Amino acid sequence: MKIRFVSALFVAILLASCSSTKNTGNDLAISLPIDTQINLTKVVEDKVPVTINPGRFTTETVTYHLPKVVQGTYSVSDFGKYIDDFKAFDYKGNQLSFNKTDTNTWVINNAFNLDYITYYVNDTFDIEVTGGIGGDTPFSPAGTNIEPDDYLLNLHGFIGYFDSLKSSQYKLEVTAPADFVRSSALQNAGTKTSDDGKTATTTYLASRYFDITDNPMMYGKFTVEKFQVGDINIVLSVYSPTNKHSAASLKDAMFKMMQAQKAFLGDINSTKRYDIFLYLSRGEQDSPKGFGALEHHTSTVVVMPEDMPEDALDESMIETVSHEFFHIVSPLSVHSEDVHYFDYNSPTFSKHLWMYEGVTEYFANLFQVNQGLISEEDFYGKMMGKIQTSLQMNDSMSFTEMSEHVLDDPYAKQYYNVYQKGALIGMCVDILMREESNGQRGILSLMKELSKKYGKDKPFEDDKLFDEIVAMTYPSLRTFFDTHVIGTTPINYNEFFNKVGLEIKEGKVKTNYIQNNGNLIIGGDGQKGTIFFTDLVADNSFWTEQGVLPNDVIKEIDGKQMTLQNANQILQDVYMWSPGKDIEVKLDRNGKEIIIKTKTTQSYTNGEALMPKDDATEAQIKLREAWLKG
């Protein structure tokens, strides 16, 4: 999962026949697969009907769940709260009694007579403001969308599971208007069009419930582009409500990025297809507002604002999708038993978010400088930004403890640090390995070795991973893990930078248009309902050059009136500004209107910067080259 930065601050073999060996457990069903139907032509009041036929049970009661938590989110979603009009029917068409024991669970009585269940599903995008995915800070990429032109089907929001049948095969039929574009990586068993030609039903096959939740779909009127990167088939699906953007307009940037990623990864080949689903938000009241991406093993769902300029969207997609694509290394190829045997309603979590999210985020930055997509200076800036942001969080909290208890307080509030300090942990391990091996080995080679040892079908034991890594590498990593990852001692980053001839020192550093060194230069007054520049604006070169003063109230940006309600979305746009953009900003200074109409230039601030040492030795410079370009 990758959360957009400003948003976070604000607010085997598949089905061969219709029979299989019996499952064991309380919810024993005789016939398989589980027959599931989603009908997009029968939407009622923005709700989609779903029918689940599990086959005949041989027990008195069975339990059906919608997920409480889905993989990759590390937060409670409670998809059961989007289910309406749940009904269970026997073989004579009569309704069976059931008990709803919690938000996500239905216990059905007389289950040996159960034929099928039905219910309607609400989407999450429409109600994010009043308690959608993630509550006050919605995470839209994990959500669902139901509207005439586009259906974003994160299937964990539509299809549940019976307790002991998560390993059962599924046959999913999706019925939709015949002219809809369909995009999914699930095995397609064919499409049948109705006699009148108006509707079409596509049948998909899944080997188990995990494959249902791990393969999102998009149906509707959107654009699709396919391209090959090495031996991986990339499918890019883009929904843009006003057609401002398209899969074709994003294709070049995604191809260049993923080609560089594949070159960086080398011989890691864990998937033959990778899907990117991009939903662009109109920014209206019922539009999704929690921007970012949710990884699946071989796909990602991304939600971004539609009004972003093309170059800004390209940049944002590169930053976001590159992170998600690197998840084909971890957790797809390297993961613990907590991930492999994930319990959607009573999950346990691994101690190793430093690897799943942190190393993944580190790779998403390292590959760019390694493949020449960004300069070394820009890479240093990215790492420095992570240091500054991580220091605003609890830098003395055990990272393994936080990971293992990520749903609970006080750890949940520290989750965002997996993208900051987690990436820096990966960087330090990389530098240590480069030093110990005279530049020949790094964290990428470690992940490749772990991938070969385990792979997608063999999990590691959570408590033994550090021992295995140390046995595969060097004793210095044991000291590092014990002190800074398991332990609570903050990392002295200069100690590691010195090994590669770098140092952190005061200087002029690049910044964006709403922050200085990771600190927001904009505040809000809840009583007055205003957004204003704080005293920190005085240290932001772009705004000072425009004459902006502390306490100036922001009334409009590029014709959009600024309010507390829409500030998050507008400021995310400002965060993505790049030099050379024409802007118009209206301010209120003690009742006087100030209009700034100009072209953006690079903004700078004073602060700590990561830069080469003047007295770096030849050995340090050589090690730096191995680290960044090896």
Secondary structure by P-SEA (a helix, b strand, c coil): ccccaaaaaccccccccccccccccccccccccbbbbbbcccccccbbbbbbbcccccccbbbbbcccccccccccccccccccbbbbbccccbbbbbbcccccbbbbccccccccccbbbbbccccccccccccccccccccccccccccccccccccccccccccbbbbbbbbcccccccccccccccccccccccbbbbbbbbccaaaaaabbbbbccbbbbbbbcccbbbbbbbbbcccccccccaaaaaaaaaaaaaaaacccccccbbbbbbbbbcccccccccbbbbbcccbbbbbbbccccaaaaaaaaaaaaaaaaacccccccccccccccccccbbbbbcccccccaaaaaaaaaaaaaaccccaaaaaaaaaaaaaaaaaccccccaaaaaaaccccccccccccccaaaaaaaaaaaaaaaaaacccccaaaaaaaaaaacccccccccccaaaaaaaaccaaaaaaaacccccccccaaaaaaaaacbbbbbcbbbbccccccccccccccccccbbbbcccccccaaaaaacccccccccccccccccccaaaaaaaaaaaccccccbbbbbbcccbbbbbbccccbbbbbcbbbbbbccccaaaaaaaaaaacc
